[in-house]
């Protein structure tokens, strides 16, 4: 069985590749555009810009996958907001080129599109937990480009009849995530403070928002289940079903630190307006389909995340 992971060098892509590599009779392929994944990627890598149709067609012609996890995207919301053209080119055109190539060359394939819970837009606190039946109402370039990709996926599921399912993950974190995201931003600062490389101040954005977090390893575990069991054109949440306050994440990491007396300080540069004080998802549909529930407690996730950054900082000190 040939499995293709687009965006193989990304946060989820690397974890998913390692999880799938343990299966028998599986050959893994990964695409990347600029940053090549490390040598530990358990498969063959193909450099391709999915927003280029000819490059995409050639890659699919060469691989002819049986299963595709389409993770390649502009995934950091501020990047999409600041460069809308690139966001639409990557998230929309990339999806269109991939599915058109699959329809022509590998119509038997099954594809999972990784979308985002951000497609729901503004959510009143009383409307939680959000179910998949809630109408989407994207409010920025990131969420709109993701919802456009979903619309393309549904069209290809209807005609020409590709097997495409849509996952809507809520927030997820874990070892290997970029420091632009909230939990690794805290963990990396703490690791540097512990190593004596920074002052004992954690610079943060707003700590009041509440979000639905999963461990990335749990996300990687449920994607294959959604792909194999999901209804063509169906939408499935990937979430814990409960909210976590951002302040709890910071407090938990501070409690795990070997240093005491650390304090936090609001950094306006790290703050961005949020229309939603609290967002969390209804995971019942995904559970009914897969019997999946998140297995890794968030305090374990944060402990692993902090330890990962301690190792990163240690290597920096040795090489620097």
C-alpha positions as CSV (number, residue, x, y, z in Angstrom):
1,X,0.0,0.0,0.0
2,X,1.4,3.4,-1.0
3,X,0.7,6.2,1.4
4,X,1.4,9.8,0.5
5,X,1.6,12.5,3.1
6,X,1.7,16.1,1.7
7,X,3.4,18.6,4.0
8,X,5.6,15.7,5.3
9,X,8.0,18.1,7.0
10,X,5.3,19.8,9.0
11,X,4.4,19.3,12.6
12,X,1.7,16.6,12.1
13,X,3.2,15.1,9.0
14,X,6.4,13.9,10.7
15,X,4.5,12.3,13.6
16,X,2.0,10.7,11.2
17,X,4.7,9.3,9.0
18,X,6.4,7.6,12.0
19,X,3.1,6.2,13.2
20,X,2.2,4.8,9.8
21,X,5.7,3.4,9.3
22,X,5.0,0.6,11.8
23,X,2.3,-0.9,9.6
24,X,3.0,-4.0,7.4
25,X,3.2,-3.7,3.6
26,X,3.2,0.1,3.7
27,X,5.4,2.3,1.5
28,X,5.4,5.9,2.6
29,X,6.0,9.0,0.4
30,X,6.1,12.6,1.6
31,X,6.0,15.9,-0.3
32,X,7.8,19.0,0.8
33,X,8.2,22.4,-0.8
34,X,11.1,24.2,0.8
35,X,12.2,22.7,4.2
36,X,13.2,19.1,3.6
37,X,12.3,16.8,6.5
38,X,15.2,15.2,8.4
39,X,16.9,12.0,7.4
40,X,14.8,10.2,9.9
41,X,11.7,10.5,7.7
42,X,10.6,6.8,7.2
43,X,10.0,6.9,3.4
44,X,10.8,8.6,0.1
45,X,10.6,12.3,-0.1
46,X,9.5,14.3,-3.2
47,X,10.1,18.0,-3.5
48,X,7.0,19.6,-5.1
49,X,4.9,22.8,-5.0
50,X,1.4,21.6,-4.9
51,X,0.2,25.0,-6.1
52,X,1.9,24.1,-9.4
53,X,-0.4,21.7,-11.3
54,X,2.4,20.3,-13.6
55,X,4.6,19.5,-10.6
56,X,1.7,17.9,-8.7
57,X,0.6,15.9,-11.7
58,X,4.1,14.5,-12.2
59,X,4.4,13.6,-8.5
60,X,1.1,11.7,-8.5
61,X,2.0,10.1,-11.8
62,X,5.2,8.7,-10.2
63,X,3.7,7.6,-6.9
64,X,0.1,6.7,-7.7
65,X,-0.9,6.4,-4.0
66,X,-3.6,4.3,-2.5
67,X,-4.0,6.7,0.5
68,X,-3.3,10.4,0.8
69,X,-3.1,12.6,3.9
70,X,-3.3,16.1,2.6
71,X,-1.6,18.2,5.3
72,X,0.3,20.7,3.2
73,X,-1.0,24.2,3.9
74,X,-0.2,27.6,5.3
75,X,-1.1,26.6,8.8
76,X,-0.2,29.6,11.0
77,X,-3.1,32.0,11.0
78,X,-1.1,35.3,11.1
79,X,0.9,34.1,8.1
80,X,-2.3,33.6,6.1
81,X,-3.7,37.0,7.3
82,X,-0.5,38.8,6.4
83,X,-0.1,37.2,3.0
84,X,-3.6,36.2,1.7
85,X,-2.4,35.4,-1.8
86,X,0.1,32.8,-0.6
87,X,-2.6,31.3,1.7
88,X,-5.1,30.9,-1.0
89,X,-2.5,29.6,-3.5
90,X,-1.3,27.0,-1.1
91,X,-4.5,26.0,0.7
92,X,-6.9,26.2,-2.2
93,X,-4.9,25.8,-5.4
94,X,-2.8,23.1,-3.8
95,X,-5.9,21.1,-2.8
96,X,-7.4,21.5,-6.3
97,X,-4.3,20.4,-8.1
98,X,-3.9,17.4,-5.8
99,X,-7.4,16.1,-6.2
100,X,-7.5,16.8,-10.0
101,X,-4.3,14.8,-10.3
102,X,-5.7,12.0,-8.2
103,X,-8.9,11.9,-10.2
104,X,-6.9,11.4,-13.4
105,X,-4.1,9.1,-12.1
106,X,-5.2,7.4,-8.9
107,X,-9.1,7.4,-8.8
108,X,-9.1,4.4,-6.5
109,X,-7.2,6.4,-3.8
110,X,-8.6,7.6,-0.5
111,X,-7.8,11.1,0.7
112,X,-8.0,12.8,4.1
113,X,-8.1,16.6,3.9
114,X,-6.9,18.3,7.1
115,X,-9.0,21.4,7.5
116,X,-9.5,23.4,10.7
117,X,-12.1,24.2,13.4
118,X,-11.3,27.9,12.5
119,X,-13.9,27.5,9.6
120,X,-16.7,28.1,12.2
121,X,-15.6,31.7,12.7
122,X,-17.2,33.6,15.6
123,X,-18.6,31.4,18.3
124,X,-20.8,32.6,21.1
125,X,-19.8,30.9,24.4
126,X,-23.3,29.4,24.8
127,X,-22.9,27.7,21.4
128,X,-20.3,25.3,22.7
129,X,-19.6,22.5,22.2
130,X,-19.6,22.9,18.4
131,X,-20.9,20.1,16.3
132,X,-20.1,19.3,12.7
133,X,-23.6,20.4,11.7
134,X,-22.9,24.0,12.7
135,X,-22.7,26.2,9.6
136,X,-19.2,27.4,8.7
137,X,-18.7,31.1,8.8
138,X,-15.0,31.8,8.1
139,X,-13.8,35.3,9.0
140,X,-10.2,35.6,7.7
141,X,-7.9,34.4,5.0
142,X,-6.8,31.3,6.9
143,X,-10.3,30.0,7.8
144,X,-11.7,31.0,4.4
145,X,-9.0,29.3,2.5
146,X,-9.5,26.1,4.6
147,X,-13.2,26.2,3.9
148,X,-12.7,26.7,0.2
149,X,-10.5,23.6,0.3
150,X,-13.3,21.7,2.0
151,X,-15.7,22.8,-0.8
152,X,-13.3,21.5,-3.4
153,X,-13.0,18.2,-1.6
154,X,-16.8,17.8,-1.4
155,X,-17.1,18.6,-5.1
156,X,-14.5,15.9,-6.0
157,X,-16.3,13.5,-3.7
158,X,-19.5,14.1,-5.5
159,X,-18.1,14.2,-9.0
160,X,-15.9,12.4,-10.2
161,X,-16.5,10.4,-7.0
162,X,-13.2,10.3,-5.2
163,X,-13.2,9.0,-1.7
164,X,-12.4,12.2,0.3
165,X,-13.0,12.8,3.9
166,X,-12.5,16.0,5.9
167,X,-11.0,16.2,9.3
168,X,-11.5,19.4,11.3
169,X,-8.9,19.4,14.0
170,X,-9.1,21.8,16.9
171,X,-5.9,23.0,18.6
172,X,-3.1,20.4,19.0
173,X,0.4,20.6,20.4
174,X,3.3,18.4,21.4
175,X,7.0,17.9,20.9
176,X,8.2,19.4,17.6
177,X,5.7,22.2,17.2
178,X,6.9,25.6,16.1
179,X,7.4,28.2,18.7
180,X,5.0,30.6,17.0
181,X,2.2,28.5,18.7
182,X,1.3,29.2,22.3
183,X,2.4,26.1,24.2
184,X,5.8,25.7,22.6
185,X,6.3,29.5,22.9
186,X,6.0,29.1,26.7
187,X,8.0,25.9,26.8
188,X,10.9,27.2,24.8
189,X,11.2,30.3,26.9
190,X,11.2,28.2,30.1
191,X,13.9,25.9,28.7
192,X,16.1,28.9,27.9
193,X,15.6,30.4,31.3
194,X,16.5,27.0,33.0
195,X,19.7,27.0,30.9
196,X,20.6,30.5,32.0
197,X,20.2,31.9,28.5
198,X,17.3,34.3,29.3
199,X,15.9,36.5,32.1
200,X,13.3,34.8,34.3
201,X,10.4,36.3,32.5
202,X,7.9,34.5,30.3
203,X,6.5,36.9,27.7
204,X,3.0,36.0,26.7
205,X,-0.1,37.1,24.8
206,X,-3.5,37.1,26.4
207,X,-4.0,34.2,28.8
208,X,-7.8,34.4,29.1
209,X,-8.9,32.4,26.0
210,X,-10.0,28.8,26.4
211,X,-9.4,26.3,23.6
212,X,-9.8,22.6,22.9
213,X,-6.3,20.9,22.9
214,X,-5.2,17.4,21.9
215,X,-1.7,15.9,21.8
216,X,-0.4,15.7,18.2
217,X,0.3,11.9,18.7
218,X,-3.5,11.4,19.3
219,X,-4.2,13.4,16.2
220,X,-1.9,11.1,14.2
221,X,-3.6,8.1,15.7
222,X,-7.1,9.1,14.6
223,X,-6.4,10.3,11.1
224,X,-6.0,6.8,9.6
225,X,-9.2,5.7,11.3
226,X,-11.2,8.6,9.8
227,X,-9.7,7.9,6.4
228,X,-10.5,4.2,6.4
229,X,-14.0,4.4,8.1
230,X,-15.2,7.9,7.2
231,X,-18.1,8.5,4.8
232,X,-17.1,10.1,1.5
233,X,-17.5,13.8,1.8
234,X,-18.0,13.5,5.6
235,X,-16.7,16.0,8.1
236,X,-15.2,14.8,11.4
237,X,-13.9,16.7,14.5
238,X,-10.6,15.9,16.0
239,X,-10.7,17.3,19.5
240,X,-11.0,16.4,23.2
241,X,-14.4,17.9,23.8
242,X,-13.3,20.1,26.7
243,X,-11.8,23.6,26.9
244,X,-8.4,24.4,28.5
245,X,-7.5,27.9,29.5
246,X,-4.3,29.3,28.1
247,X,-3.3,30.4,31.6
248,X,-3.6,26.7,32.7
249,X,-1.0,25.7,30.1
250,X,1.4,28.4,31.3
251,X,0.8,27.5,35.0
252,X,1.3,23.8,34.2
253,X,4.6,24.4,32.4
254,X,5.8,26.7,35.2
255,X,5.0,23.9,37.7
256,X,7.2,21.6,35.6
257,X,10.1,23.9,35.5
258,X,13.3,23.3,37.6
259,X,13.4,27.1,38.2
260,X,11.2,28.8,40.7
261,X,10.1,32.4,40.9
262,X,9.5,32.8,37.2
263,X,6.9,35.5,36.2
264,X,4.9,36.2,33.1
265,X,4.7,39.6,31.3
266,X,2.2,40.6,28.7
267,X,4.0,41.2,25.4
268,X,1.8,43.3,23.0
269,X,3.7,41.8,20.0
270,X,2.5,38.3,21.0
271,X,-1.2,39.4,21.5
272,X,-3.7,39.2,18.7
273,X,-7.4,39.9,18.9
274,X,-9.7,36.9,19.3
275,X,-13.4,36.9,18.6
276,X,-13.9,33.8,20.6
277,X,-13.3,33.7,24.4
278,X,-14.0,30.0,24.5
279,X,-14.2,27.3,21.8
280,X,-14.4,23.5,22.2
281,X,-15.8,20.8,20.0
282,X,-18.3,17.9,20.1
283,X,-16.3,14.7,19.3
284,X,-19.3,12.3,19.5
285,X,-19.5,11.8,15.7
286,X,-15.8,10.8,15.5
287,X,-16.1,8.6,18.5
288,X,-19.1,6.8,17.0
289,X,-17.2,6.2,13.8
290,X,-13.8,5.2,15.2
291,X,-14.2,4.6,19.0
292,X,-11.2,7.0,19.3
293,X,-10.7,9.3,22.3
294,X,-7.5,11.2,23.2
295,X,-5.2,9.0,25.2
296,X,-2.5,11.4,26.2
297,X,-3.3,13.8,29.1
298,X,-2.4,17.4,28.5
299,X,0.0,17.5,31.4
300,X,1.9,14.7,29.9
301,X,1.9,16.5,26.5
302,X,3.3,19.6,28.2
303,X,5.9,17.7,30.1
304,X,7.1,16.1,26.9
305,X,7.1,19.4,25.1
306,X,9.2,21.1,27.8
307,X,11.7,18.2,27.8
308,X,12.0,18.4,24.0
309,X,12.9,22.1,24.3
310,X,15.4,21.3,27.0
311,X,17.1,19.0,24.6
312,X,17.0,21.6,21.8
313,X,18.6,24.2,24.1
314,X,21.2,21.7,25.3
315,X,22.2,21.1,21.7
316,X,22.4,24.8,21.0
317,X,24.7,25.3,23.9
318,X,27.0,22.5,22.7
319,X,27.2,23.7,19.1
320,X,26.9,27.4,19.8
